[in-house]
Amino acid sequence: MDNVRVLVLRAAGVNCDLETAYAFELAGAQAQRVHINRLIEDPAMLDGFAILAFPGGFSYGDDVAAGKILANQVVHHLVEPIRRFIESGRLALGICNGFQVLLKAGFLPGWDGSVGSKSFAELPVSITDNDRPQYECRWVYLEPASDRCVFLTPGQRLCVPMAHGEGKIVTRDMAVLNRLQNENYIAFRYVDADGQPGPFPINPNGAVDSIAGLTDSTGRILGLMPHPERHIHRTQHPHWTRLGEREPDGLTIFRNAVNYAKSHL
């Protein structure tokens, strides 16, 4: 597929849709921002796209809980179209609030095949308030932890910004955490510059096992709390003059997705 099209879903309160669309375009795709009401009216619209992106922001003001109202819309109107979209081999990305939506809608981790069938309270993995009860905005290092997620480059540590007040990943119990670890659902962990996990500020929200992102059983869905779309130009990094000419870390996630779509779809 030479012409990779990306649907960037937007709704009231979503405020990173332009940046996400631009990141995909820099990576060689064609991105279109679509309001969720339009997609609900015409779910077949998905058939024309290779990648579905849920960008960051504060969908519906994060009323009730972060991402919950938008996740409700997905559960009640779009579960089957999105399920078919993924089963056909295509990709989905959720960033920050978009990750919260994918998780609360049941697409992540999604190991039991029951997407959309669980209530929010019954999900085995959730995202809650940061350990420090405040909004955190800082640069973090991410270590890839999955060898099946197509968005990642194994062994390539990334440095990207995070910005959230409700980003702590928790599991219902140790059995769920063990399953995430043993069955390759953890996509990224927070680490320091040397690749070592640690307390705040290395792990900026207190996430269990320093988890910063999750993938599904196919490796074609990625959700992460940090914002790769905010490091797609070298000059966005505070130390850009010291980093040389390498590709900006955040851009690699979008380029990997686009290259996968070109070669597999």
PETARA-V182114 format. One record per residue. N is the residue number from 1. RES is the residue in one small letter. D_FIRST is the distance of its C-alpha to the first C-alpha in Angstrom with 1 decimal. Layout:
BEGIN
N_RES_D_FIRST, N_RES_D_FIRST
END
This chain:
BEGIN
1_m_0.0, 2_d_3.8, 3_n_5.6, 4_v_6.3, 5_r_9.5, 6_v_12.5, 7_l_15.7, 8_v_18.7, 9_l_21.6, 10_r_25.0, 11_a_28.5, 12_a_32.1, 13_g_32.7, 14_v_29.2, 15_n_29.4, 16_c_26.4, 17_d_23.7, 18_l_23.7, 19_e_23.6, 20_t_20.7, 21_a_18.6, 22_y_19.7, 23_a_18.8, 24_f_15.2, 25_e_15.3, 26_l_17.0, 27_a_14.3, 28_g_11.8, 29_a_10.6, 30_q_12.1, 31_a_14.7, 32_q_17.1, 33_r_20.4, 34_v_21.6, 35_h_25.1, 36_i_25.5, 37_n_27.9, 38_r_25.3, 39_l_23.0, 40_i_26.1, 41_e_26.9, 42_d_23.5, 43_p_21.7, 44_a_19.3, 45_m_17.8, 46_l_15.8, 47_d_13.8, 48_g_11.9, 49_f_10.8, 50_a_9.0, 51_i_12.0, 52_l_15.7, 53_a_18.1, 54_f_21.9, 55_p_23.6, 56_g_27.1, 57_g_30.3, 58_f_33.1, 59_s_31.8, 60_y_34.8, 61_g_37.0, 62_d_36.5, 63_d_39.4, 64_v_40.5, 65_a_38.1, 66_a_35.0, 67_g_32.0, 68_k_34.0, 69_i_34.1, 70_l_30.3, 71_a_29.9, 72_n_32.4, 73_q_30.4, 74_v_27.3, 75_v_29.6, 76_h_31.3, 77_h_28.5, 78_l_25.0, 79_v_25.3, 80_e_24.1, 81_p_21.1, 82_i_20.0, 83_r_21.0, 84_r_18.8, 85_f_15.9, 86_i_16.4, 87_e_17.4, 88_s_14.1, 89_g_12.6, 90_r_11.6, 91_l_13.5, 92_a_16.7, 93_l_18.7, 94_g_22.4, 95_i_24.4, 96_c_28.2, 97_n_29.1, 98_g_25.6, 99_f_26.3, 100_q_29.6, 101_v_28.1, 102_l_25.7, 103_l_28.7, 104_k_31.1, 105_a_28.9, 106_g_28.7, 107_f_25.0, 108_l_26.3, 109_p_27.4, 110_g_27.1, 111_w_28.3, 112_d_30.5, 113_g_27.9, 114_s_30.1, 115_v_27.8, 116_g_29.9, 117_s_32.9, 118_k_34.9, 119_s_36.9, 120_f_36.4, 121_a_39.7, 122_e_38.6, 123_l_35.4, 124_p_36.1, 125_v_34.4, 126_s_35.1, 127_i_35.1, 128_t_38.5, 129_d_40.5, 130_n_40.6, 131_d_43.7, 132_r_45.0, 133_p_45.3, 134_q_43.7, 135_y_40.4, 136_e_39.2, 137_c_37.1, 138_r_36.7, 139_w_34.4, 140_v_33.6, 141_y_32.2, 142_l_29.7, 143_e_29.6, 144_p_26.6, 145_a_28.0, 146_s_25.2, 147_d_23.6, 148_r_21.0, 149_c_19.6, 150_v_16.1, 151_f_17.0, 152_l_19.9, 153_t_20.8, 154_p_23.8, 155_g_27.0, 156_q_25.9, 157_r_28.4, 158_l_27.4, 159_c_29.8, 160_v_28.9, 161_p_31.1, 162_m_32.1, 163_a_34.0, 164_h_35.3, 165_g_38.5, 166_e_37.2, 167_g_34.9, 168_k_36.9, 169_i_35.1, 170_v_37.7, 171_t_37.8, 172_r_40.2, 173_d_41.9, 174_m_41.7, 175_a_40.3, 176_v_37.2, 177_l_36.9, 178_n_37.4, 179_r_34.6, 180_l_32.2, 181_q_33.3, 182_n_33.5, 183_e_30.3, 184_n_28.0, 185_y_27.4, 186_i_28.5, 187_a_25.6, 188_f_27.8, 189_r_31.6, 190_y_33.6, 191_v_35.4, 192_d_37.4, 193_a_36.5, 194_d_37.5, 195_g_35.4, 196_q_38.4, 197_p_38.5, 198_g_41.5, 199_p_43.1, 200_f_42.7, 201_p_41.3, 202_i_39.0, 203_n_38.2, 204_p_38.5, 205_n_38.9, 206_g_40.4, 207_a_37.4, 208_v_38.4, 209_d_37.4, 210_s_36.0, 211_i_32.8, 212_a_30.5, 213_g_27.4, 214_l_26.3, 215_t_23.3, 216_d_23.2, 217_s_23.5, 218_t_19.7, 219_g_19.2, 220_r_16.3, 221_i_18.9, 222_l_20.7, 223_g_23.8, 224_l_26.0, 225_m_29.0, 226_p_28.7, 227_h_26.7, 228_p_24.0, 229_e_23.2, 230_r_26.8, 231_h_26.2, 232_i_23.4, 233_h_25.9, 234_r_28.4, 235_t_31.3, 236_q_30.8, 237_h_32.2, 238_p_36.1, 239_h_36.4, 240_w_33.7, 241_t_36.2, 242_r_36.7, 243_l_33.0, 244_g_32.2, 245_e_28.9, 246_r_26.5, 247_e_23.5, 248_p_24.7, 249_d_24.6, 250_g_23.0, 251_l_20.0, 252_t_19.0, 253_i_18.3, 254_f_15.8, 255_r_14.2, 256_n_14.1, 257_a_12.3, 258_v_9.6, 259_n_9.3, 260_y_9.4, 261_a_6.6, 262_k_4.4, 263_s_6.5, 264_h_7.4, 265_l_5.5
END
